[in-house]
């Protein structure tokens, strides 16, 4: 994971994560900083470029030359966004949530698809030696976030890696990692006092991850 830092004129630090195989749209940090300043948001989210991942996977399978994407130029003042002080109205692990606005859903525990105000990440660490380490980390971030700006722009480009940790790991290792991630995330939730946030987190994150564990145990 690579780290990128941005600074406002008032020395507020923002941080962005990037997996070493992937890349981002050239305007990603410009856009995120624009909305972080405009909205005073702790978290600015965006989505990933679906066609790039799909097409690149197909080209790899066929042993054809790599696809080079063309980047669209965005005018920040014309980008539609959703700003909220209730992140649990939009954040979910479900691919097709049934009780939130899907148009603006921030789906899955993907730390790389956001820019963060540094203070909400203070003393947060990923659990070493497991996969699904994103789940407890992302849970901590959501409980700390006071305001979020959601963009629907496809700014993140996943490079398919069929030797990646989750794809290449054995089922037993995945199960043990998921158990540790669930235990850590539940501990984080138990320290929260806002009953509404707890209820929403359990429904949109704890339940789907428990279901994922049950499926792996049956496999």
C-alpha positions in Angstrom: 0.0 0.0 0.0 1.3 3.4 -0.9 0.5 6.6 1.1 -0.2 10.0 -0.4 -0.4 13.1 1.7 -2.1 16.4 0.9 -2.1 19.6 3.0 -4.6 22.5 3.3 -3.3 26.0 3.9 -4.3 25.5 7.6 -2.1 22.4 7.8 -4.9 19.9 7.9 -3.4 16.6 6.7 -5.3 14.2 4.4 -4.2 10.7 3.5 -4.9 8.4 0.6 -4.1 4.7 0.2 -3.1 3.0 -3.0 -2.3 -0.7 -3.6 1.0 -1.2 -5.4 -0.5 -2.9 -8.4 -3.2 -0.2 -9.0 -3.3 3.4 -10.1 -5.6 6.4 -9.9 -7.0 9.0 -12.2 -4.6 12.0 -12.5 -7.2 14.3 -11.0 -8.1 12.1 -8.0 -6.3 14.1 -5.3 -7.3 17.4 -6.9 -11.0 16.4 -6.8 -10.8 15.0 -3.3 -9.1 18.0 -1.9 -11.7 20.3 -3.6 -14.6 18.6 -1.9 -12.8 18.1 1.4 -12.2 21.9 1.6 -15.7 22.8 0.3 -17.6 20.5 2.6 -15.2 20.3 5.6 -15.5 16.5 5.2 -13.4 13.9 7.1 -13.8 11.4 4.3 -14.2 11.8 0.5 -15.1 8.7 -1.4 -15.1 7.7 -5.1 -15.6 4.5 -7.0 -13.5 2.3 -9.4 -13.4 2.0 -13.1 -15.3 -1.2 -13.8 -14.6 -1.6 -17.6 -10.8 -1.3 -17.0 -10.7 -4.2 -14.6 -13.0 -6.4 -16.7 -11.2 -5.7 -20.0 -7.7 -6.0 -18.5 -8.6 -9.4 -17.1 -9.9 -10.6 -20.5 -6.7 -9.3 -22.2 -4.5 -11.1 -19.7 -6.4 -14.3 -20.2 -6.0 -14.0 -24.0 -2.3 -13.0 -23.7 -3.0 -9.7 -25.6 -1.3 -6.3 -25.1 -2.4 -4.3 -22.0 -5.2 -1.8 -22.3 -4.2 1.8 -21.8 -7.2 3.9 -20.5 -7.9 7.4 -21.6 -8.7 9.7 -18.7 -11.7 12.0 -18.8 -11.1 15.6 -17.7 -13.4 16.7 -14.8 -14.5 20.1 -13.7 -14.9 19.9 -9.9 -17.5 22.6 -9.8 -19.8 20.4 -12.1 -19.3 17.1 -10.3 -22.4 15.9 -8.6 -21.9 14.8 -5.0 -23.8 13.7 -1.9 -22.7 15.2 1.5 -23.8 13.6 4.7 -23.2 13.6 8.4 -24.7 10.2 8.7 -22.2 7.8 7.0 -24.2 4.7 8.0 -27.1 5.8 5.8 -24.8 5.0 2.8 -21.9 2.7 3.9 -22.5 -1.0 3.5 -20.8 -4.3 2.7 -23.8 -5.5 0.6 -23.5 -5.3 -3.2 -27.2 -4.6 -3.5 -28.4 -3.0 -0.3 -32.2 -2.9 0.1 -32.6 -0.1 2.6 -30.3 2.6 1.4 -30.0 4.8 -1.7 -28.1 2.5 -4.0 -27.2 5.4 -6.2 -24.9 6.8 -3.5 -24.0 3.6 -1.7 -20.4 3.4 -0.5 -20.0 -0.4 -0.9 -17.5 -2.7 0.7 -14.5 -2.2 3.0 -12.1 -0.7 0.4 -9.7 1.7 2.1 -8.1 2.6 -1.3 -11.3 4.3 -2.6 -11.2 7.2 -0.2 -9.3 10.2 1.0 -9.1 10.6 4.8 -8.6 13.5 7.2 -5.5 12.3 9.1 -7.0 12.8 12.6 -9.7 10.2 12.1 -7.0 7.6 11.3 -5.0 8.5 14.5 -3.6 5.3 16.1 -5.5 3.0 13.6 -3.5 0.0 12.4 -4.3 -2.9 10.1 -4.0 -6.3 11.7 -0.8 -7.9 10.3 -0.7 -11.5 9.0 -4.3 -11.9 7.9 -6.5 -11.1 5.0 -9.9 -9.2 5.5 -7.8 -6.8 7.6 -9.8 -4.0 5.9 -13.0 -4.9 7.8 -12.0 -3.9 11.4 -10.0 -0.9 10.1 -12.8 0.4 8.0 -15.2 -0.1 10.9 -13.1 2.2 13.1 -12.9 4.8 10.4 -16.7 4.9 9.9 -17.4 5.2 13.6 -15.0 8.2 13.7 -16.2 10.0 10.6 -18.3 13.1 11.2 -19.0 14.1 7.6 -18.5 12.4 4.3 -18.6 13.5 0.7 -19.6 10.9 -1.8 -18.5 11.1 -5.5 -19.6 8.5 -8.1 -16.6 9.2 -10.3 -14.6 6.1 -11.4 -11.2 7.3 -10.2 -9.6 4.1 -9.0 -8.1 1.5 -11.4 -7.8 -2.0 -10.1 -5.1 -4.0 -11.9 -6.2 -7.7 -11.8 -3.7 -9.8 -9.9 -4.6 -13.5 -9.9 -1.8 -14.2 -7.5 -3.1 -11.7 -4.9 -3.5 -12.6 -1.3 -7.3 -13.4 -1.2 -7.4 -15.2 -4.6 -4.3 -17.4 -3.9 -4.9 -18.1 -0.2 -6.2 -21.5 1.0 -9.7 -21.8 2.5 -8.4 -22.6 6.0 -6.3 -19.4 6.1 -9.2 -17.4 4.8 -11.5 -18.8 7.6 -9.0 -18.1 10.3 -8.3 -14.6 9.0 -12.0 -13.8 8.8 -12.6 -15.0 12.4 -9.9 -12.7 13.6 -11.2 -9.8 11.6 -14.7 -10.4 12.9 -13.5 -10.5 16.5 -11.5 -7.3 16.1 -14.4 -5.5 14.5 -16.9 -6.6 17.1 -14.5 -5.3 19.8 -14.5 -1.9 18.0 -18.2 -1.9 17.9 -18.6 -2.8 21.6 -16.6 0.4 22.5 -19.1 2.6 20.6 -21.9 4.3 22.5 -24.2 5.5 19.7 -26.9 2.8 19.5 -28.0 3.9 16.0 -24.5 3.5 14.6 -24.1 0.2 16.3 -27.4 -1.1 14.8 -26.6 0.0 11.3 -23.1 -1.3 11.5 -24.3 -4.7 12.7 -26.9 -4.9 9.9 -24.7 -3.6 7.0 -21.3 -5.1 8.0 -21.4 -7.6 10.8 -24.2 -9.7 9.3 -22.8 -10.0 5.8 -19.3 -10.9 7.1 -20.8 -13.6 9.4 -22.7 -14.9 6.5 -19.4 -15.0 4.5 -17.8 -17.0 7.3 -20.6 -19.5 7.4 -20.3 -20.1 3.7 -16.6 -20.7 4.0 -17.1 -23.1 6.9 -19.5 -25.1 4.8 -17.3 -25.2 1.7 
